[in-house]
Amino acid sequence: MTNPYLQLEGISKKFGQFTALGGIYLEIEQGEFICLLGPSGCGKTTLLRIIAGLEQQDQGVIIQGVRIYHDCLRFVVTLVLYSNPMRYFPT
C-alpha cells in the first residue's frame, strides 16, 4: 500500500459561531482526480482555501508527502498539477 499524496486529518474551521468545516478526513492518491460537490455554504471553498494555504484551519493537519502542516501558510496548488486529468478524459 502506498502513502497518499495528500492527507487531511481532522480539518476544522469556524467563523465566529458558524462551523464551516467540522472534522474533515480525506486521502488523495497521486494522479487521482477528485471533485468536491455540495450546496452553497457547505465548506467546499473553505476547504480548498485551507489546502492552498490561503486560509488557516482551526484544528487538524495537512500531510503532503513527508511534510506536515499544522498552522503555517503554504502553497499547495499541486492537486491538479501533479494529477493527470487526461487519463480520465481520453480524447
C-alpha positions as CSV (number, residue, x, y, z in Angstrom):
1,M,0.0,0.0,0.0
2,T,1.3,3.4,-0.9
3,N,1.2,6.6,1.1
4,P,-1.5,9.0,-0.1
5,Y,-0.2,12.1,-1.9
6,L,-2.3,14.4,0.3
7,Q,-4.0,13.6,3.6
8,L,-6.3,15.8,5.5
9,E,-6.8,14.7,9.1
10,G,-9.5,16.4,11.3
11,I,-9.6,19.7,9.5
12,S,-12.0,22.1,11.2
13,K,-12.7,25.8,10.7
14,K,-15.1,28.2,12.4
15,F,-16.1,31.7,11.5
16,G,-17.4,33.1,14.8
17,Q,-20.1,30.7,15.9
18,F,-20.5,29.2,12.4
19,T,-18.8,25.9,11.8
20,A,-17.7,25.9,8.2
21,L,-15.8,22.6,8.4
22,G,-16.1,20.0,11.1
23,G,-13.5,17.3,11.2
24,I,-12.7,16.6,7.6
25,Y,-10.7,13.5,6.8
26,L,-9.6,12.9,3.2
27,E,-6.9,10.9,1.4
28,I,-5.9,11.7,-2.2
29,E,-3.6,9.5,-4.2
30,Q,-1.1,11.0,-6.7
31,G,-2.8,11.2,-10.1
32,E,-6.3,10.9,-8.6
33,F,-8.9,13.2,-9.9
34,I,-11.4,14.4,-7.3
35,C,-14.4,16.7,-7.3
36,L,-16.0,18.5,-4.3
37,L,-19.8,18.7,-4.7
38,G,-22.3,20.2,-2.3
39,P,-24.8,23.0,-1.8
40,S,-23.8,26.6,-1.3
41,G,-22.3,27.2,2.1
42,C,-21.2,23.7,2.9
43,G,-17.5,24.4,3.0
44,K,-16.1,23.5,-0.4
45,T,-14.3,26.8,-1.0
46,T,-13.1,27.0,2.6
47,L,-11.5,23.5,2.3
48,L,-9.8,24.4,-0.9
49,R,-8.5,27.7,0.6
50,I,-7.1,25.8,3.5
51,I,-5.4,23.3,1.2
52,A,-3.9,26.2,-0.8
53,G,-2.7,28.0,2.3
54,L,-5.0,31.0,1.9
55,E,-7.0,30.2,5.0
56,Q,-5.8,28.8,8.3
57,Q,-7.6,25.7,9.8
58,D,-8.6,25.8,13.5
59,Q,-7.8,22.1,14.0
60,G,-6.3,19.2,12.1
61,V,-3.2,18.7,10.0
62,I,-2.5,18.5,6.3
63,I,0.1,16.0,5.2
64,Q,1.7,16.3,1.8
65,G,4.2,13.6,1.2
66,V,6.5,13.9,4.2
67,R,5.6,17.5,5.0
68,I,3.1,18.1,7.9
69,Y,1.3,21.4,8.0
70,H,-0.3,22.5,11.3
71,D,-0.5,26.2,11.3
72,C,1.7,27.7,8.7
73,L,0.6,29.2,5.4
74,R,1.8,27.2,2.4
75,F,1.4,26.9,-1.4
76,V,-0.1,23.6,-2.2
77,V,-1.5,24.2,-5.5
78,T,-0.4,20.9,-6.9
79,L,-3.6,18.9,-6.8
80,V,-4.2,19.4,-10.5
81,L,-0.6,20.0,-11.5
82,Y,0.5,16.5,-10.2
83,S,-2.5,14.7,-11.4
84,N,-3.1,13.6,-15.0
85,P,-6.7,14.6,-15.7
86,M,-6.4,13.4,-19.3
87,R,-6.4,9.8,-18.1
88,Y,-10.0,10.3,-17.0
89,F,-11.0,12.2,-20.2
90,P,-9.3,10.5,-23.1
91,T,-9.5,12.2,-26.5
